[in-house]
Amino acid sequence: MKSQNQLQNPGAFGALEAPDCAYDRAKVAILPIPYDGTSTWVKGADKGPEALLAASGNMELYDIETDSEVYQKGIVTLNPLDCPADPEEMVNIVQQTAESMVRDDKLLVGIGGEHSVSTGLIRAAVKKYGNISVLQLDAHADLRNEYGGSLYNHACVMARAKEICPIVQVGIRSMDSSEKESLDPDRILYAHQWFVHSNPVEWIISRLTEKVYLTIDLDVFDPAVMPSTGTPEPGGLWWNDIMKIIRGVASRKNIIGMDVVELCPNPSDKAPDFLAAKLIYRSLSMIFAKEKVR
């Protein structure tokens, strides 16, 4: 295991400098996981962490809504994981690395990479915190038991999560008929239902445990605002929809970890990279705003 100083990445999230990115004082750890071993259409999610971190250096660090500068809590950016090609081996390495971070009481933010990386992060969260639920914001159900000969394909990530903790799925608008056997109809809010539900955020919150792990596949957004994903789907949620969800959950529950995955950057369009970076920073602002209220 490398020392914490060796793990720190000079390409820090938000272009932060010491002491705001020092490991010992940081409450948040950013873990880039550049893995793209099982994606099935557009390749390039392994370039997502680098693009997101580069874009994050252009953010304003004051958050208007929460009247806060969450970077002052300390945000350390770790070196990108060296991921093996085999998805199961990758998941094990992600889990081992994540466990060391959460043992140090960091709020760990994983940056993918494809969605399969979330399995190791969720397992580490369950091991640390016990009774948690996973809130999945995604276009796809990801409930296949296996795909492409692997249990750890990106199409199987929520099947693996469901084995160890309850899940709530939001924004879903694409799935195989075989996945219907695995889903819980009382714990899924399809994208078309979001737009007609009288109080979708309250519906979500009522199904979550006190401690929540948040996994965000960027294809939950409509491709009009997030085209840079490997499997874009029309009919998605919008920026303010996602903010409404995270704001509500962060104010009522304890978000103990999160990931943002499936950014497939386009060198000629930087806006999606910036959206992904801002999504993380705004989420952290809302998570730590709860401390401010207390």
Backbone bond lengths (Angstrom), bond angles and torsions (degrees), N, CA, C in turn:
res aa  C-N    CA-C-N  psi(-1)  N-CA   C-N-CA  omega(-1)  CA-C   N-CA-C  phi
1 M - - - 1.467 - - 1.518 109.34 -
2 K 1.341 116.60 129.70 1.450 120.69 178.89 1.523 110.16 -71.78
3 S 1.342 115.52 154.77 1.458 119.71 173.64 1.522 109.09 -66.66
4 Q 1.336 115.21 160.29 1.456 118.61 -178.65 1.530 111.02 -64.28
5 N 1.343 117.78 -34.22 1.460 119.92 178.03 1.523 111.05 -63.60
6 Q 1.324 116.78 -38.33 1.459 120.32 178.97 1.530 111.27 -68.94
7 L 1.315 115.83 -28.73 1.452 119.38 -177.80 1.527 112.12 -74.94
8 Q 1.310 118.15 -22.38 1.454 119.91 -175.10 1.523 110.52 -67.50
9 N 1.311 114.50 142.30 1.465 122.22 -173.28 1.519 109.70 -107.15
10 P 1.316 118.13 121.82 1.468 118.82 -179.95 1.525 112.82 -62.30
11 G 1.344 119.17 -22.68 1.461 121.98 173.84 1.507 109.35 -85.20
12 A 1.325 116.51 67.97 1.455 121.33 -168.55 1.524 112.07 -74.27
13 F 1.332 115.21 148.19 1.465 121.50 173.54 1.516 109.30 -56.98
14 G 1.331 116.24 130.72 1.450 120.73 -178.64 1.512 114.13 73.33
15 A 1.347 117.35 8.50 1.472 122.67 -175.62 1.528 110.81 53.76
16 L 1.337 115.72 35.87 1.457 120.11 -178.03 1.527 110.94 -71.27
17 E 1.310 114.78 150.16 1.448 121.86 176.65 1.518 108.93 -120.71
18 A 1.325 116.15 164.36 1.463 120.76 178.32 1.534 109.25 -58.67
19 P 1.328 118.69 143.63 1.468 126.81 4.79 1.525 114.54 -89.18
20 D 1.340 118.10 1.88 1.463 119.93 -173.32 1.523 113.71 -70.56
21 C 1.346 117.47 -13.92 1.464 119.56 177.83 1.525 111.59 -118.22
22 A 1.327 117.39 18.71 1.462 120.89 178.95 1.524 110.39 -76.01
23 Y 1.315 116.95 135.30 1.464 121.29 -174.57 1.527 111.94 -59.78
24 D 1.314 117.09 -45.87 1.465 120.31 -171.18 1.522 112.75 -62.04
25 R 1.338 117.52 -34.11 1.467 119.47 -177.00 1.519 112.81 -98.90
26 A 1.319 117.87 -7.84 1.460 120.59 -174.51 1.522 111.65 -73.40
27 K 1.316 116.65 132.96 1.461 121.33 172.20 1.529 111.62 -88.59
28 V 1.339 116.38 -16.39 1.461 121.97 -177.18 1.522 108.74 -122.93
29 A 1.339 115.76 137.38 1.461 121.46 174.49 1.526 108.73 -122.12
30 I 1.323 115.75 128.91 1.461 122.86 177.97 1.523 107.90 -100.70
31 L 1.338 116.54 123.01 1.466 121.27 -178.24 1.522 110.14 -117.00
32 P 1.341 118.84 104.80 1.464 120.89 175.74 1.532 110.67 -75.14
33 I 1.344 115.75 132.41 1.471 121.11 -178.47 1.530 107.61 -128.52
34 P 1.326 117.83 86.93 1.468 121.49 -174.07 1.531 112.66 -82.33
35 Y 1.328 115.58 73.29 1.471 120.97 -177.06 1.521 110.06 -118.05
36 D 1.320 115.72 134.50 1.469 120.65 179.43 1.527 108.82 -146.75
37 G 1.320 115.67 53.01 1.457 120.00 -173.16 1.512 115.43 -90.43
38 T 1.352 119.32 -20.50 1.468 119.87 -174.29 1.521 113.13 -125.15
39 S 1.331 118.85 4.25 1.463 119.56 -179.50 1.525 109.99 -61.97
40 T 1.328 115.75 149.85 1.467 119.97 -166.12 1.528 114.43 -116.29
41 W 1.322 118.09 0.65 1.460 118.77 176.52 1.520 108.89 -134.55
42 V 1.335 118.14 -101.95 1.457 120.34 -177.81 1.528 109.77 -76.85
43 K 1.311 117.04 125.54 1.455 121.58 177.28 1.529 110.17 -88.57
44 G 1.313 115.55 158.82 1.454 120.74 175.85 1.509 114.66 132.09
45 A 1.362 118.17 1.34 1.462 120.53 -179.71 1.522 111.88 -64.93
46 D 1.323 117.28 -21.07 1.461 119.55 177.03 1.524 111.72 -67.92
47 K 1.337 116.95 -17.82 1.471 121.00 176.60 1.525 111.11 -89.05
48 G 1.324 117.55 -5.39 1.459 121.79 -176.43 1.519 114.58 -60.98
49 P 1.341 119.16 -48.38 1.468 118.75 -177.86 1.526 113.34 -58.91
50 E 1.312 116.74 -43.78 1.462 119.97 -179.60 1.526 111.11 -62.87
51 A 1.340 116.66 -43.15 1.464 120.46 -179.58 1.527 111.15 -66.03
52 L 1.323 116.62 -40.91 1.462 120.71 179.71 1.529 110.53 -63.86
53 L 1.323 116.69 -45.60 1.459 119.89 -179.26 1.525 111.16 -64.10
54 A 1.331 116.60 -39.65 1.464 119.49 178.19 1.523 110.83 -63.01
55 A 1.314 117.39 -42.62 1.463 121.08 179.63 1.527 111.58 -66.94
56 S 1.342 116.76 -33.65 1.462 120.57 -175.66 1.522 112.38 -63.28
57 G 1.323 117.14 -23.29 1.456 119.87 178.85 1.515 113.33 -68.50
58 N 1.331 116.81 -9.54 1.462 121.47 -179.40 1.528 113.46 -103.25
59 M 1.325 117.74 6.46 1.457 121.48 179.15 1.521 111.11 -80.17
60 E 1.318 116.77 145.88 1.453 120.93 162.99 1.524 107.73 -74.31
61 L 1.312 117.49 136.16 1.463 120.78 -173.18 1.532 112.93 -93.01
62 Y 1.326 117.37 -0.74 1.460 120.94 172.30 1.518 108.37 -93.74
63 D 1.340 116.48 128.87 1.456 121.66 179.16 1.525 109.00 -101.51
64 I 1.324 115.85 119.30 1.464 121.59 -172.95 1.524 111.53 -64.50
65 E 1.330 116.56 -49.40 1.476 119.69 -172.25 1.512 112.35 -62.36
66 T 1.321 117.27 -43.28 1.469 120.54 -177.58 1.524 112.39 -91.93
67 D 1.338 117.02 -3.60 1.465 122.04 -178.27 1.537 109.66 50.46
68 S 1.328 115.09 51.68 1.462 119.40 -174.56 1.517 111.06 -144.13
69 E 1.322 115.03 165.04 1.456 123.13 173.12 1.529 106.96 -127.94
70 V 1.329 115.31 85.82 1.456 120.56 -168.71 1.529 111.83 -64.47
71 Y 1.322 118.43 -20.30 1.462 119.80 178.98 1.527 111.34 -60.50
72 Q 1.341 116.92 -22.45 1.459 120.31 179.83 1.528 112.37 -68.64
73 K 1.327 116.69 -13.52 1.465 120.32 172.41 1.535 110.83 -72.53
74 G 1.316 116.00 -16.16 1.464 121.57 -177.06 1.513 110.80 93.63
75 I 1.343 116.15 118.22 1.464 121.30 178.21 1.523 107.62 -128.89
76 V 1.309 116.82 110.37 1.457 121.53 178.84 1.524 109.25 -96.97
77 T 1.327 116.01 136.58 1.462 121.60 176.68 1.518 108.62 -106.78
78 L 1.316 116.23 121.29 1.453 122.02 -178.61 1.520 110.42 -86.87
79 N 1.315 115.82 159.83 1.453 119.90 175.13 1.524 110.35 -63.01
80 P 1.331 118.07 145.87 1.469 120.21 176.70 1.523 111.31 -57.63
81 L 1.319 115.94 139.60 1.464 120.14 176.94 1.524 110.27 -66.70
82 D 1.300 115.65 143.24 1.461 121.96 172.66 1.524 106.73 -89.10
83 C 1.327 116.27 98.56 1.466 121.13 -170.55 1.524 111.59 -92.65
84 P 1.337 118.33 129.95 1.457 120.50 172.57 1.518 110.90 -70.74
85 A 1.313 117.05 162.53 1.467 120.73 -177.92 1.520 112.40 -69.18
86 D 1.340 117.35 -35.10 1.458 121.28 -176.89 1.530 110.00 -68.84
87 P 1.334 118.39 124.98 1.468 119.86 -174.58 1.522 113.92 -64.46
88 E 1.324 118.43 -36.01 1.464 119.08 179.11 1.523 111.22 -67.54
89 E 1.320 117.10 -41.28 1.463 120.44 176.35 1.524 110.23 -62.31
90 M 1.334 116.32 -40.96 1.460 120.36 178.22 1.517 111.01 -60.43
91 V 1.329 117.08 -46.17 1.460 121.13 179.98 1.525 110.77 -58.78
92 N 1.317 117.10 -42.17 1.471 120.75 -179.60 1.520 111.34 -64.30
93 I 1.331 117.56 -40.63 1.463 120.96 179.41 1.524 110.39 -67.43
94 V 1.333 116.86 -41.68 1.462 120.60 177.36 1.523 109.94 -60.55
95 Q 1.329 116.78 -44.83 1.462 120.14 -179.82 1.529 111.52 -61.17
96 Q 1.333 116.98 -47.09 1.469 120.44 -179.35 1.525 111.49 -60.40
97 T 1.326 115.96 -42.75 1.466 119.94 179.95 1.524 110.22 -66.91
98 A 1.318 116.46 -44.58 1.461 120.51 -179.04 1.525 111.14 -62.98
99 E 1.313 117.14 -38.85 1.465 120.01 -179.95 1.517 111.58 -60.03
100 S 1.326 117.40 -38.26 1.462 119.78 179.90 1.522 111.09 -67.75
101 M 1.337 117.03 -32.46 1.456 119.91 179.34 1.531 111.37 -73.44
102 V 1.316 116.83 -45.59 1.475 118.92 -177.59 1.523 111.22 -71.59
103 R 1.330 117.61 -24.89 1.469 119.12 173.17 1.519 110.76 -63.00
104 D 1.335 115.28 -29.64 1.467 120.31 177.58 1.525 112.01 -87.31
105 D 1.322 116.24 13.26 1.471 122.95 176.18 1.524 113.12 61.55
106 K 1.331 115.73 34.38 1.463 119.88 172.61 1.522 109.33 -87.84
107 L 1.332 116.56 143.05 1.453 119.96 166.33 1.526 105.07 -80.38
108 L 1.317 116.35 109.53 1.456 121.61 -172.27 1.524 110.56 -89.59
109 V 1.346 115.57 130.57 1.453 122.62 176.37 1.528 107.87 -117.58
110 G 1.332 116.51 111.85 1.450 120.61 177.20 1.518 110.21 -87.44
111 I 1.340 116.42 138.00 1.463 121.91 176.06 1.518 107.94 -117.41
112 G 1.355 115.75 115.34 1.451 119.72 176.26 1.509 110.64 -89.84
113 G 1.305 114.19 170.75 1.441 128.60 17.34 1.526 111.33 68.12
114 E 1.319 112.52 162.10 1.459 120.57 177.98 1.521 110.61 -75.30
115 H 1.346 115.69 169.68 1.463 120.68 -169.64 1.521 113.49 -69.17
116 S 1.313 118.38 -18.08 1.464 120.06 179.83 1.527 112.31 -60.44
117 V 1.328 118.24 -22.88 1.467 120.29 -178.95 1.523 111.38 -64.81
118 S 1.333 117.74 -23.11 1.461 121.31 -175.91 1.521 112.38 -66.31
119 T 1.323 118.15 -25.24 1.467 120.55 -177.43 1.513 110.96 -58.25
120 G 1.321 117.61 -47.84 1.459 120.43 179.80 1.511 112.58 -65.24
121 L 1.327 117.21 -36.96 1.458 121.69 179.15 1.529 111.24 -66.70
122 I 1.326 116.15 -42.46 1.463 120.32 179.86 1.525 110.70 -66.60
123 R 1.327 117.06 -41.10 1.465 120.06 178.32 1.522 111.34 -60.93
124 A 1.328 116.69 -41.10 1.466 120.02 178.23 1.522 110.88 -64.64
125 A 1.329 116.99 -38.65 1.466 120.80 179.25 1.525 111.28 -65.46
126 V 1.330 116.53 -42.45 1.466 120.16 178.55 1.523 110.60 -63.67
127 K 1.317 116.67 -41.45 1.466 120.69 -179.67 1.526 111.04 -63.05
128 K 1.333 116.84 -37.46 1.465 121.22 -178.53 1.524 111.86 -78.24
129 Y 1.345 116.97 -45.83 1.462 120.52 -167.09 1.523 114.47 -107.27
130 G 1.334 118.01 -11.92 1.462 119.89 176.90 1.505 112.94 76.23
131 N 1.322 116.23 -108.69 1.456 122.23 -172.29 1.528 111.01 -77.89
132 I 1.342 116.26 87.84 1.454 120.44 176.53 1.531 109.14 -121.20
133 S 1.315 115.45 166.37 1.459 121.39 168.66 1.526 107.67 -124.07
134 V 1.314 115.90 157.82 1.453 121.56 179.58 1.526 108.46 -110.55
135 L 1.320 115.94 126.74 1.461 122.01 172.54 1.521 107.55 -100.54
136 Q 1.319 115.75 115.79 1.460 122.92 -178.75 1.524 109.47 -103.96
137 L 1.321 116.95 119.74 1.461 122.67 171.81 1.517 106.41 -106.47
138 D 1.345 116.63 115.60 1.461 119.18 -164.53 1.522 109.36 -165.81
139 A 1.318 116.15 154.22 1.467 120.67 171.97 1.517 111.92 -83.68
140 H 1.332 116.86 -22.20 1.466 121.80 -171.70 1.521 110.74 -118.55
141 A 1.321 116.06 145.55 1.458 120.69 -178.15 1.521 112.52 -68.46
142 D 1.339 117.81 -35.39 1.471 122.85 178.68 1.529 112.15 55.08
143 L 1.328 115.85 41.67 1.466 120.96 -176.42 1.528 113.06 -111.65
144 R 1.307 118.12 13.47 1.463 118.69 176.37 1.527 108.89 -67.67
145 N 1.320 116.12 139.21 1.459 118.72 179.41 1.515 111.15 -68.20
146 E 1.327 116.14 -37.88 1.463 120.68 173.43 1.520 108.73 -150.23
147 Y 1.323 115.30 155.88 1.463 119.81 179.63 1.521 108.00 -153.34
148 G 1.301 115.62 135.74 1.460 119.50 -178.78 1.510 112.61 62.26
149 G 1.340 116.08 27.37 1.455 120.14 178.44 1.517 114.76 81.44
150 S 1.331 117.86 10.33 1.467 120.53 -177.73 1.516 111.11 -132.23
151 L 1.334 115.80 142.00 1.462 122.16 171.88 1.522 111.57 -77.77
152 Y 1.330 116.79 -10.00 1.463 121.38 -172.61 1.519 112.23 -116.13
153 N 1.312 116.29 21.35 1.450 122.07 172.84 1.533 109.72 -65.37
154 H 1.330 116.91 156.41 1.463 119.40 179.18 1.527 112.08 -62.23
155 A 1.328 117.83 -20.81 1.461 121.43 177.84 1.528 112.76 -79.82
156 C 1.335 116.95 -1.53 1.473 121.64 -175.23 1.522 112.91 -116.56
157 V 1.326 117.96 2.75 1.460 119.84 -168.55 1.527 112.59 -61.41
158 M 1.329 118.41 -37.88 1.460 118.61 -178.19 1.522 111.97 -81.31
159 A 1.321 116.98 -22.12 1.466 119.29 171.29 1.520 110.06 -64.16
160 R 1.347 116.41 -39.64 1.467 120.08 178.20 1.539 110.24 -70.65
161 A 1.325 117.54 -39.79 1.461 119.84 179.21 1.520 111.11 -63.55
162 K 1.328 115.59 -40.94 1.465 121.58 -176.68 1.529 111.95 -64.27
163 E 1.327 116.72 -21.08 1.467 120.74 178.55 1.521 112.45 -71.61
164 I 1.334 117.43 -20.72 1.460 119.54 -173.52 1.529 114.08 -122.30
165 C 1.328 118.10 -11.15 1.461 119.47 179.12 1.532 109.48 -164.31
166 P 1.329 117.48 160.40 1.468 119.55 177.31 1.519 111.23 -69.91
167 I 1.326 115.77 150.04 1.458 121.31 -179.88 1.517 110.00 -127.24
168 V 1.329 116.06 152.51 1.456 123.37 171.45 1.527 106.48 -126.80
169 Q 1.337 116.50 128.48 1.456 121.71 -173.23 1.524 109.93 -113.94
170 V 1.341 116.41 130.20 1.464 121.60 -175.05 1.525 109.64 -135.43
171 G 1.339 115.00 136.21 1.459 121.03 176.14 1.512 114.10 92.56
172 I 1.327 116.72 4.02 1.466 121.59 -174.41 1.532 110.25 -65.98
173 R 1.330 115.91 133.81 1.462 120.52 177.65 1.521 112.30 -148.95
174 S 1.332 116.53 15.17 1.461 121.09 177.03 1.514 109.33 -153.58
175 M 1.347 115.96 128.53 1.461 120.05 178.70 1.519 109.40 -164.46
176 D 1.317 115.22 160.34 1.457 121.70 173.99 1.529 108.53 -87.35
177 S 1.319 116.57 149.01 1.463 119.85 -178.73 1.520 112.21 -59.63
178 S 1.343 117.69 -28.01 1.462 120.72 179.60 1.524 112.14 -65.43
179 E 1.334 117.16 -23.26 1.461 120.32 -178.32 1.524 112.50 -75.89
180 K 1.330 117.34 -15.44 1.460 120.14 -179.39 1.521 111.64 -60.74
181 E 1.344 117.40 -31.00 1.465 120.98 179.89 1.521 111.70 -64.99
182 S 1.340 117.64 -26.76 1.465 121.39 -174.05 1.519 113.59 -95.87
183 L 1.320 117.97 -18.92 1.456 118.21 -174.82 1.522 111.47 -84.15
184 D 1.313 114.52 153.78 1.460 122.35 175.06 1.523 107.41 -102.42
185 P 1.331 118.22 110.36 1.474 120.09 -174.74 1.519 113.63 -61.57
186 D 1.328 118.07 -17.92 1.457 120.59 178.51 1.524 112.27 -90.29
187 R 1.344 115.95 1.06 1.462 119.10 -178.10 1.528 111.28 -128.23
188 I 1.318 116.38 22.63 1.455 120.94 177.86 1.525 109.05 -132.57
189 L 1.328 115.59 131.52 1.456 121.97 176.34 1.525 106.80 -118.70
190 Y 1.327 115.00 102.29 1.458 119.90 -178.78 1.531 110.17 -65.92
191 A 1.316 115.02 158.47 1.469 119.37 -178.52 1.527 111.49 -58.43
192 H 1.325 117.04 -41.38 1.467 118.26 -177.96 1.525 111.51 -67.81
193 Q 1.345 116.93 -25.78 1.457 119.83 177.45 1.521 111.75 -76.22
194 W 1.340 116.38 -33.04 1.468 120.15 179.33 1.524 111.08 -53.21
195 F 1.314 116.43 -42.72 1.458 120.65 -171.96 1.533 113.58 -76.76
196 V 1.316 117.75 -10.49 1.467 119.84 179.64 1.529 112.32 -120.50
197 H 1.334 117.99 -4.95 1.464 121.46 -177.96 1.524 110.02 -71.27
198 S 1.322 117.39 140.29 1.462 120.74 -176.87 1.523 112.43 -71.22
199 N 1.345 117.51 -33.23 1.461 120.59 179.50 1.529 109.27 -150.86
200 P 1.332 117.78 72.82 1.466 120.00 -173.23 1.528 113.48 -65.46
201 V 1.323 118.07 -33.52 1.461 119.82 -178.20 1.525 110.62 -66.78
202 E 1.324 116.68 -42.37 1.468 119.94 177.56 1.529 109.96 -63.74
203 W 1.326 117.40 -38.06 1.478 121.66 176.67 1.518 109.63 -58.86
204 I 1.315 117.15 -44.55 1.467 121.28 -179.72 1.522 110.53 -64.26
205 I 1.312 116.87 -51.44 1.468 121.80 -175.39 1.522 111.09 -59.62
206 S 1.320 116.93 -37.82 1.464 120.70 -176.77 1.530 112.42 -66.24
207 R 1.307 117.85 -15.43 1.462 121.54 -177.18 1.525 113.37 -105.62
208 L 1.317 116.96 2.62 1.455 121.58 -178.42 1.528 111.18 -100.91
209 T 1.317 115.42 150.34 1.460 120.55 171.28 1.523 109.20 -76.12
210 E 1.317 116.87 177.07 1.466 119.90 -179.21 1.526 111.24 -64.32
211 K 1.329 116.63 -38.02 1.465 120.79 179.29 1.525 108.86 -103.09
212 V 1.329 115.40 131.25 1.462 121.07 -171.28 1.526 110.25 -129.30
213 Y 1.326 114.80 134.58 1.465 121.00 168.34 1.524 106.87 -102.91
214 L 1.329 116.73 130.91 1.462 122.85 -175.38 1.525 109.65 -108.71
215 T 1.329 116.86 118.67 1.461 120.71 175.36 1.533 108.87 -116.20
216 I 1.335 115.32 123.99 1.463 121.17 -175.45 1.522 109.30 -119.15
217 D 1.322 115.35 109.19 1.458 121.09 168.65 1.519 106.15 -85.71
218 L 1.328 116.95 123.19 1.459 120.55 -173.00 1.521 113.46 -61.84
219 D 1.343 117.58 -15.92 1.462 117.47 177.19 1.526 112.48 -75.18
220 V 1.341 117.73 0.07 1.471 119.63 169.72 1.525 110.27 -62.38
221 F 1.346 116.34 -30.13 1.461 120.55 177.25 1.522 109.86 -73.31
222 D 1.317 115.48 150.56 1.455 119.90 171.97 1.532 109.29 -62.87
223 P 1.337 118.07 141.20 1.465 120.06 -179.68 1.524 114.23 -59.52
224 A 1.329 117.88 -17.48 1.460 119.92 176.94 1.522 111.61 -62.85
225 V 1.352 116.50 -30.53 1.467 119.63 178.83 1.521 112.17 -108.52
226 M 1.334 118.30 -18.56 1.455 121.66 179.80 1.533 108.91 -137.80
227 P 1.322 117.42 77.10 1.467 119.65 179.08 1.529 113.46 -79.73
228 S 1.334 117.51 -15.98 1.462 120.93 -171.55 1.524 112.25 -88.47
229 T 1.316 116.19 64.63 1.455 122.15 174.06 1.522 108.94 -133.18
230 G 1.317 115.66 162.48 1.457 119.58 -177.07 1.514 114.17 -74.50
231 T 1.346 117.10 -27.37 1.468 121.00 -178.07 1.532 109.58 -137.48
232 P 1.337 118.02 71.97 1.464 120.62 -178.67 1.525 111.64 -68.21
233 E 1.328 115.32 144.76 1.459 121.97 179.98 1.523 109.53 -131.50
234 P 1.328 119.47 129.94 1.468 121.08 176.61 1.527 110.99 -66.86
235 G 1.327 114.89 161.31 1.464 119.73 175.87 1.505 114.53 83.95
236 G 1.326 117.16 25.32 1.453 120.10 -174.58 1.515 114.65 -87.53
237 L 1.333 114.16 179.19 1.460 121.25 178.98 1.524 109.45 -81.07
238 W 1.330 114.99 163.27 1.454 122.01 -176.98 1.517 109.90 -109.06
239 W 1.320 116.16 169.44 1.462 121.18 -176.38 1.528 111.56 -52.77
240 N 1.324 117.19 -49.73 1.466 119.58 -176.73 1.525 112.27 -67.55
241 D 1.331 117.74 -27.81 1.467 120.40 174.56 1.527 110.22 -64.00
242 I 1.322 115.91 -48.45 1.469 120.40 -179.10 1.526 110.55 -64.64
243 M 1.332 116.98 -40.05 1.463 119.50 177.51 1.528 111.26 -62.05
244 K 1.318 116.43 -38.93 1.464 120.76 179.32 1.532 110.44 -61.44
245 I 1.328 116.54 -41.60 1.461 120.78 179.38 1.525 110.67 -65.03
246 I 1.323 116.24 -51.43 1.464 119.63 -175.72 1.527 110.69 -65.58
247 R 1.321 116.46 -40.40 1.465 120.46 178.10 1.525 110.62 -58.49
248 G 1.339 116.60 -46.96 1.455 120.54 -178.50 1.514 112.71 -65.39
249 V 1.331 116.43 -45.07 1.465 120.21 -178.88 1.531 110.29 -67.27
250 A 1.332 117.38 -43.88 1.460 120.52 -178.15 1.528 112.01 -63.58
251 S 1.328 117.37 -31.52 1.464 120.64 -178.08 1.519 112.74 -78.84
252 R 1.339 116.50 -23.32 1.471 119.94 -173.85 1.526 113.66 -113.24
253 K 1.317 116.61 -18.98 1.451 121.45 -177.57 1.526 109.89 -125.92
254 N 1.317 115.49 176.15 1.463 121.54 179.24 1.526 108.36 -109.28
255 I 1.324 117.27 101.64 1.465 121.07 177.61 1.515 107.94 -79.11
256 I 1.335 116.45 113.48 1.463 121.12 -171.74 1.531 113.01 -100.71
257 G 1.322 117.28 -3.50 1.455 121.45 178.31 1.508 109.17 179.74
258 M 1.345 116.32 162.04 1.456 118.94 -179.11 1.523 110.04 -160.07
259 D 1.300 115.16 164.13 1.457 120.63 170.25 1.517 109.67 -143.78
260 V 1.326 114.99 154.94 1.459 123.71 173.58 1.521 106.39 -127.27
261 V 1.331 116.19 121.21 1.467 120.03 -170.57 1.526 111.38 -131.89
262 E 1.340 113.78 168.29 1.469 123.91 171.78 1.529 114.23 73.46
263 L 1.351 117.09 25.21 1.457 118.65 168.70 1.527 108.04 -76.96
264 C 1.309 115.30 120.55 1.466 122.49 179.35 1.529 106.65 -116.32
265 P 1.324 118.42 87.07 1.464 121.06 -165.36 1.517 114.51 -66.45
266 N 1.315 113.50 144.92 1.455 122.85 175.32 1.531 107.30 -109.52
267 P 1.328 118.63 115.69 1.468 120.48 -175.42 1.527 113.78 -57.47
268 S 1.324 117.80 -23.36 1.463 120.24 -177.68 1.526 112.85 -94.24
269 D 1.341 118.16 0.84 1.468 121.72 179.87 1.521 108.48 -140.79
270 K 1.316 116.55 100.16 1.461 121.73 -176.33 1.527 113.70 -87.06
271 A 1.337 116.96 -12.53 1.465 119.65 -175.30 1.536 112.63 -58.21
272 P 1.354 119.84 -43.66 1.462 118.65 178.34 1.528 113.40 -63.02
273 D 1.330 117.48 -33.59 1.466 120.51 177.28 1.522 109.49 -62.90
274 F 1.322 115.87 -43.02 1.460 120.44 179.82 1.524 110.83 -67.06
275 L 1.341 116.97 -40.56 1.467 120.26 177.26 1.528 110.27 -56.78
276 A 1.335 117.03 -45.18 1.467 120.46 -178.20 1.526 111.12 -63.42
277 A 1.328 116.55 -41.00 1.464 120.24 178.50 1.526 111.17 -65.98
278 K 1.326 115.32 -45.09 1.467 120.32 179.85 1.530 110.87 -64.26
279 L 1.316 116.83 -33.93 1.462 121.60 177.81 1.524 110.48 -59.22
280 I 1.319 116.74 -44.40 1.459 120.33 178.38 1.523 110.80 -65.40
281 Y 1.324 116.67 -47.49 1.463 119.47 -176.20 1.523 111.89 -65.44
282 R 1.338 117.21 -41.18 1.460 120.34 178.26 1.524 110.54 -66.02
283 S 1.342 116.90 -38.17 1.462 119.97 177.95 1.524 110.41 -62.24
284 L 1.324 116.78 -45.21 1.463 120.29 178.29 1.526 110.76 -62.85
285 S 1.324 116.90 -39.04 1.466 120.17 178.56 1.517 110.67 -60.30
286 M 1.323 117.16 -41.63 1.464 120.55 -179.46 1.524 111.72 -74.02
287 I 1.328 117.48 -35.43 1.463 120.37 177.65 1.524 110.70 -63.06
288 F 1.326 116.94 -46.78 1.462 119.67 -176.08 1.528 112.25 -83.55
289 A 1.323 118.51 -12.07 1.459 121.27 173.91 1.529 110.33 -62.24
290 K 1.327 116.41 -28.47 1.470 120.23 177.82 1.511 110.67 -61.86
291 E 1.336 117.07 -36.82 1.470 120.89 176.62 1.532 110.56 -64.77
292 K 1.342 114.68 -38.96 1.469 119.77 -178.55 1.533 110.69 -62.34
293 V 1.342 115.34 -41.18 1.465 120.18 179.14 1.529 110.39 -62.76
294 R 1.339 115.12 -41.93 1.467 118.68 -179.51 1.522 111.86 -65.13
